[in-house]
Amino acid sequence: MGGAHDGERTLRGRLLTVAEVADVLRVSTMTVYRLIKSGDLAAIRVGKSYRITEPTLQEYLASGEVRVDDVNG
């Protein structure tokens, strides 16, 4: 039970709690849990809690970026 389960993953950056991620995204913790459950935001299970790495959160934010031209058509 030691080590990464897929043999490829390595942890980089700080592990953030659901509350910390919610604060960064300016949403409720429930919204963060929904993102995790839907698979939109990858998380690591630690006991009964979830943790999200900083790079994972940065990737999630980058994937949602929209250019002004895209919004206005």
C-alpha distances in whole Angstrom, upper triangle without the diagonal:
4,7,9,8,12,12,15,15,15,16,20,22,22,20,23,23,24,28,28,27,30,32,32,33,35,34,33,29,30,31,27,25,28,27,23,23,26,24,26,24,20,18,15,14,13,14,17,18,18,18,20,21,24,24,23,26,29,28,28,32,33,32,35,37,41,44,47,49,46,47,51,51
4,7,8,11,11,14,13,13,14,17,20,20,18,21,22,24,27,27,27,30,31,31,32,35,34,33,29,30,31,27,26,28,27,23,25,27,24,26,24,20,18,14,14,13,15,18,18,18,18,19,19,22,23,22,25,27,27,27,30,32,31,34,36,40,43,46,48,45,46,50,50
4,6,9,8,10,9,9,11,14,17,18,16,20,21,23,26,25,25,28,30,29,30,33,32,32,28,30,30,26,25,27,26,22,23,25,22,24,22,18,16,13,14,14,16,19,19,17,16,17,17,20,19,19,22,24,23,25,28,29,29,31,33,37,40,43,45,42,43,47,47
4,6,5,7,6,7,9,13,16,17,15,18,20,21,25,24,23,26,28,27,28,31,30,30,27,27,27,24,23,24,23,19,21,22,19,21,19,15,14,11,12,13,15,18,18,16,15,15,14,18,17,16,20,21,20,22,25,25,25,28,30,34,36,40,41,39,40,44,44
4,6,8,8,10,12,16,19,19,18,20,21,22,26,25,24,27,29,28,29,32,31,30,27,27,27,24,22,24,22,19,19,21,18,20,18,15,14,11,12,14,16,18,18,16,16,17,16,20,19,18,21,23,21,22,26,26,26,28,31,34,37,40,42,39,40,44,44
4,5,7,10,13,16,19,20,19,21,23,23,27,27,25,28,30,29,29,32,31,31,28,28,28,24,23,24,22,19,20,21,17,20,18,15,15,13,15,17,19,21,20,18,18,17,17,20,18,17,20,22,20,21,25,25,24,27,29,32,35,39,40,37,39,42,42
4,6,8,12,15,18,20,19,22,24,25,29,28,26,29,32,30,30,34,33,33,30,31,30,27,26,27,25,22,23,24,21,22,21,17,17,15,17,18,21,23,22,20,19,19,17,20,19,18,22,23,21,23,26,26,25,29,31,34,37,40,41,39,40,44,44
4,7,10,13,16,18,18,21,23,24,28,26,25,28,30,28,28,32,31,32,29,30,29,25,25,26,23,21,22,23,19,20,19,15,16,15,17,19,22,24,23,20,18,17,16,18,16,15,19,20,18,20,23,23,22,26,28,31,33,37,38,36,37,41,40
4,7,9,13,15,14,17,19,21,24,23,21,24,26,24,25,28,28,28,26,27,26,22,22,23,21,18,20,21,17,18,16,12,12,11,14,16,19,21,19,17,15,14,12,14,13,12,16,17,15,17,20,20,20,23,25,29,31,35,36,34,35,39,39
4,6,10,12,12,16,18,20,23,21,20,24,25,23,24,28,28,28,26,27,26,23,23,25,22,19,22,23,19,20,17,14,13,12,15,15,19,21,19,17,14,13,11,13,11,12,15,16,16,18,20,20,21,24,26,29,32,35,37,35,36,40,40
4,7,8,9,12,15,17,20,18,17,21,22,20,22,25,25,25,23,25,24,20,21,23,20,18,21,22,19,19,16,13,11,10,13,13,17,19,17,14,11,10,7,10,9,10,13,14,14,16,19,19,20,23,24,28,31,34,36,34,35,38,39
4,7,9,12,15,17,20,17,16,20,21,18,20,23,24,25,23,25,24,20,22,24,21,19,22,23,20,19,16,14,13,12,16,16,20,22,19,16,12,11,7,8,7,9,12,12,13,15,17,17,19,21,23,26,28,32,34,32,33,37,37
4,7,9,13,15,17,14,14,18,18,16,18,21,22,23,21,24,23,19,21,23,20,19,22,23,20,19,16,14,13,13,16,16,20,21,18,15,12,10,6,5,6,9,10,11,13,15,16,16,19,21,22,25,27,30,33,32,32,36,37
4,6,10,13,14,11,12,15,15,14,16,19,20,21,19,21,21,17,19,22,19,18,21,23,20,19,16,14,13,12,15,14,18,19,15,13,9,8,6,6,8,10,11,12,14,15,16,18,20,21,23,26,29,31,34,33,33,36,38
4,7,10,12,10,10,14,14,13,16,18,18,18,16,19,18,15,16,19,17,15,18,20,18,17,14,12,10,9,11,11,14,15,12,9,6,5,5,6,9,10,10,12,14,15,16,18,20,21,23,26,29,32,35,33,33,36,38
4,7,8,6,6,10,11,10,12,15,15,15,12,15,15,12,13,16,15,13,17,19,17,16,12,12,10,10,12,12,15,15,11,9,5,5,6,7,10,10,9,12,14,14,15,17,19,19,21,25,28,30,33,31,31,34,36
4,5,5,6,9,10,11,12,14,14,13,10,13,13,10,11,14,14,12,15,18,17,16,13,12,10,10,11,10,13,12,8,7,5,7,9,10,14,12,11,14,16,15,16,19,20,21,23,26,29,31,34,32,32,35,37
4,5,5,6,9,10,10,12,11,9,6,9,10,6,7,11,11,10,12,15,15,14,11,12,9,11,11,12,14,12,8,7,7,7,11,12,15,13,11,14,16,14,15,19,19,19,21,24,28,30,32,30,29,33,35
4,5,5,6,9,10,10,9,8,6,9,10,8,10,13,13,13,16,18,18,17,14,15,13,14,15,15,16,14,11,10,10,10,13,13,17,15,13,16,18,16,16,20,21,20,22,25,28,30,33,31,30,33,35
4,5,5,6,9,10,10,10,9,12,12,10,12,15,14,14,17,19,19,17,14,15,13,14,15,15,18,16,13,11,10,9,11,10,14,13,11,13,16,15,14,18,19,19,20,24,26,28,31,30,29,32,34
4,5,5,6,8,9,9,8,11,10,7,10,13,11,11,15,16,15,14,10,12,11,13,15,16,18,17,13,11,9,8,10,9,12,11,8,11,13,11,11,15,16,15,17,20,23,25,28,27,26,29,31
4,6,5,6,5,6,5,9,8,6,9,11,11,12,15,16,16,14,12,14,13,16,17,18,20,18,14,12,12,11,13,13,15,14,11,13,15,13,12,16,17,16,18,20,23,25,28,26,25,28,30
4,5,5,7,8,8,12,11,10,13,15,14,15,18,20,20,17,15,17,16,18,19,20,22,20,17,15,14,13,15,13,16,15,12,14,17,15,13,17,19,17,18,21,24,25,28,27,25,29,31
4,6,8,10,11,14,12,11,14,16,14,15,19,19,19,16,14,16,16,18,20,21,23,22,18,16,14,12,13,11,13,13,9,11,14,12,10,14,16,14,15,18,21,22,25,24,23,26,29
4,5,9,10,12,10,9,13,13,12,14,17,17,17,14,12,15,15,18,20,21,24,22,19,16,15,13,14,13,14,13,9,11,13,10,9,12,14,12,13,16,19,20,23,22,20,23,26
4,7,9,12,10,10,14,14,14,16,18,19,19,17,15,18,18,21,22,23,25,23,20,18,17,16,17,16,18,17,13,15,17,14,12,16,17,15,16,18,20,21,25,23,21,24,27
4,7,8,6,7,11,11,11,13,16,16,17,15,14,17,17,20,21,22,24,21,18,16,16,15,18,17,19,17,14,16,17,14,13,17,17,15,17,19,22,23,26,24,22,25,27
4,5,5,7,9,10,11,13,15,16,17,16,14,17,16,19,19,20,21,19,16,15,16,15,18,18,21,18,15,18,20,16,16,20,20,18,20,22,25,26,29,27,25,28,30
4,5,5,6,9,10,11,12,14,15,15,13,15,14,16,16,17,18,15,12,11,12,13,16,17,19,17,14,18,19,16,16,20,20,19,21,24,27,28,31,29,27,31,33
4,5,5,6,9,10,10,12,14,14,13,15,14,17,16,18,18,15,13,12,14,15,18,19,21,18,16,20,20,17,18,21,21,19,22,24,28,29,31,29,27,31,32
4,5,5,6,9,10,10,12,11,11,14,14,17,17,19,20,17,15,13,15,14,17,18,19,16,14,17,17,14,14,18,17,15,18,20,24,25,28,25,23,27,28
4,5,5,6,9,10,11,10,8,10,10,13,14,16,18,15,12,10,11,10,13,14,16,13,11,14,15,12,13,16,16,15,18,20,24,26,28,26,24,28,29
4,5,5,6,9,10,10,9,11,10,12,12,14,15,13,10,9,11,11,15,16,18,15,13,17,17,14,16,19,18,18,21,23,27,29,31,28,27,31,32
4,5,5,6,8,9,9,11,12,14,15,17,18,16,14,12,14,14,17,18,19,16,15,18,17,14,16,19,17,16,20,22,25,27,29,26,25,29,30
4,6,5,6,5,5,8,10,13,14,17,19,17,15,12,13,11,14,15,16,12,11,14,14,10,12,15,13,13,16,19,22,25,27,24,23,27,27
4,6,5,6,5,6,6,10,11,14,15,14,12,9,10,9,13,15,15,12,11,15,14,11,14,17,15,15,19,22,25,28,30,27,26,30,31
4,5,8,8,9,9,12,12,15,16,14,13,11,13,13,16,18,19,15,15,18,17,14,17,20,18,18,21,24,27,30,31,28,28,31,32
4,6,8,9,11,14,15,18,20,18,16,14,16,15,17,19,19,15,15,18,16,13,16,18,15,15,19,21,25,27,29,25,25,28,29
4,5,6,9,12,13,17,19,18,16,13,14,12,15,17,16,12,13,16,13,11,14,16,14,14,18,20,24,27,28,25,25,29,29
4,7,10,13,15,19,21,20,17,14,14,12,14,15,14,11,11,13,11,8,11,13,10,11,14,17,20,23,25,21,21,25,25
4,6,10,13,16,18,17,15,11,11,8,10,12,11,8,8,10,9,7,10,12,11,12,15,18,21,24,26,23,23,27,28
4,7,10,13,16,16,13,10,9,7,9,11,10,7,8,11,10,9,12,14,13,15,18,21,24,27,29,26,27,30,31
4,7,9,12,12,10,6,6,5,7,11,11,8,9,13,13,11,14,17,16,17,20,24,27,30,32,29,29,33,34
4,6,10,10,8,5,5,6,8,12,13,11,12,15,15,15,18,20,20,21,24,27,31,33,36,33,33,37,38
4,6,7,6,5,6,9,11,15,16,14,15,19,19,18,21,23,23,24,27,30,34,36,38,36,36,39,40
4,6,5,6,7,10,12,16,18,16,17,21,21,20,23,25,25,26,29,33,36,39,41,39,38,42,43
4,6,8,10,14,16,19,21,20,20,24,24,23,26,29,28,29,32,36,39,41,44,41,41,45,46
4,7,10,14,17,20,22,20,20,24,24,23,25,28,28,28,31,34,38,40,42,40,39,43,44
4,7,10,13,16,19,17,17,20,21,20,22,25,25,25,28,31,35,37,39,37,36,40,41
4,7,10,13,15,13,13,17,17,16,18,21,21,22,25,28,31,34,36,34,33,37,38
4,7,10,12,10,11,14,15,14,16,19,19,20,23,26,30,32,35,32,32,36,37
4,7,8,7,7,10,11,11,13,15,16,17,19,23,26,29,31,29,29,33,34
4,6,5,6,9,10,11,13,14,16,17,19,23,26,28,31,29,29,33,34
4,5,5,6,9,10,11,12,14,16,17,21,23,26,29,27,27,31,32
4,5,5,6,9,10,10,12,14,16,19,22,25,27,25,26,30,31
4,5,5,6,9,10,11,13,15,18,21,24,26,24,25,29,29
4,5,5,6,9,10,11,13,16,19,22,25,23,23,27,28
4,5,5,6,9,10,11,15,17,20,22,21,22,25,26
4,5,5,6,9,10,14,16,20,22,20,21,24,25
4,5,5,7,9,13,16,19,21,19,19,23,23
4,5,5,7,10,13,16,19,17,17,20,22
4,5,5,9,11,15,17,15,16,19,20
4,6,9,12,15,16,14,15,19,19
4,6,10,13,15,12,12,16,17
4,7,10,12,10,11,14,15
4,6,8,7,7,10,12
4,5,5,7,9,10
4,5,5,6,9
4,5,5,6
4,6,5
4,6
4
